[in-house]
Amino acid sequence: MTSDQQSSHHPIAVRGDAGVVQALNVSSGSVRDIIGQQTTYAFSAPPADPGALAAAEALLARMPVDDKEPIPAPGRLAPCSYLHQLTPNPLFVGRDAELRALARALRDQPGAVAVTTGIGGVGKTQLAIEVAHRYGPYFTGGVFWISFAEPAAVGTAIARCGSRGLVDWRPDFGQLRPDEQIALVCAAWQSPLPRLLIFDNCEDEELFQQWRPPTGGCRVLVTSRRAVWGATSGTVRHDLDTLARDASVRLLQSYRAEMEQEAASKVAAVLGDLPLALHLAGSFLRRYRQIPVDAYLDQLRTALISHPSLQGRGAERSPTRHELDVARTFALSYNQLQPTDPVAATARALLARAACLAPGEPIPRELLLATLELPQDELDAALHAEDGLQRLIELGLLDEESENVLRLHRLVAAYAAHVSDVTQAREFGRAGGSRAGAKNDPGEYRAVSQPSPARCAPALCGTAGC
């Protein structure tokens, strides 16, 4: 049966040549403006049954989000769900508050969008997996996982979401062209039935807007390094921090039970409580049990991101299927700073200087900008510097704790010292850093992150000692 014959029952009018669908806009029950072609669709999905819709909304309303209620255990999802075979992590710890916050953000408002942001390796994807399996059973319409890591493959990922019965009114779904499959999935997502969509690794706000359902009962959870989203995006940002120290200790001890709490706490401190680094360190210590924890700690302090453990040696399978290498994880963001782009070049210079300050400690924004030694009272130069700083924040390489306070994770600092222009940074450590502090009240910064040549020297050698 052809598409034209089937359209008499569930109409899909197709005009133009089919091609690889990279993005499309969805509005008012139609799909249009496919990139690279002028294909137009007009279709209608079966209306939701009022009784089934009421039952689905009642189930979602019972989803536990109160602090006094226990976090749900992973449960059975709607049969039409598609999670790309991502499963809960039995070692997941320390995120109860974050789970409840996201559940509250997604429960009550159809069309709600929650964006979980943070540096690479902080556990954004793992948190989303747990949300999917713990709260997903309350979404009668199913849970659907779409990776945005490769923008050109988003359309294919969306088409796969219809492979398990989402588009049950088209039993021939598997025989349709990819562009038709995408159109049908987008139509289903505009139903008022509550569904949970997870857009993983979505770094492009325009791409997000292209694929976000404009209407219907879908809620969207986005994971992203991008810390800045437009005021008109309709998103609610949830910044994900590193683990609390007690959770870090529990995680390390789950890999090597005999590890004493004090030793585990020291390892966690060196790693800055970053979940990816803790997973790699724990896996290494479990595999190489002949290495005493104290000896490993000494090696880690010396080599840090260059240590084989943080490069994936001895690592177990990643529950998120992400890169098992700390430096390569940071490189995904850093490599977007092309040296030929003036703003990106400024961002690189600021990151190199931040790496010479006390790692993990608050950095006054004014102090970091002062290290560039910009001409006084030149608006363009000041705006250019702010753009460079904003680029670092957008890429998740630098954390903006408040309007005037920044923070650089100690492992990002080690990575930045490793890849930055050593000569330029050393010159800053010898002179520029001191002058930067001198331009302001010296007492204001001394206790926070006053740079000095002695403190900068270890970082300039590629370690995290500064």
Protein Blocks (a to p, Z undefined) as FASTA:
>chain_A
ZZklmmmmmgcddedjddddfbdcdeehiaehiehiacdcddddddddfklmmmmmmmmm
mpcfbfkbccdddddddfkbcehhpacdfkbghilmmmmmmmmmmmmmghiacddeddeh
ilmmmmmmmmmmmmmmmmmnbpadddfkbmmlmmmmmmmmmmnopammlmklmmpcfklm
mmmmmmmmmpmbdcddddehiabfklmmmmmcfbdjbdcddddfblbdcfklopacdddd
dddfklmmmmmmmmmmmlcfklmmmmmmmnoopaklmmmmmmmmmmmmmlcfklmmmmmm
mnmmmpmklnopoiacdfklpacbfklmmmmmmmmmcfklmklmmmmmmmmmmmmmcehi
acdfklmmmmnopaehilklmmmmmmmmmmmmmnopaccfbfkbccddfklmmmmmmmmc
fklmmmmmmmmmmmmmmmmcfklmmmmmpccfklmmmmmnopakZZ
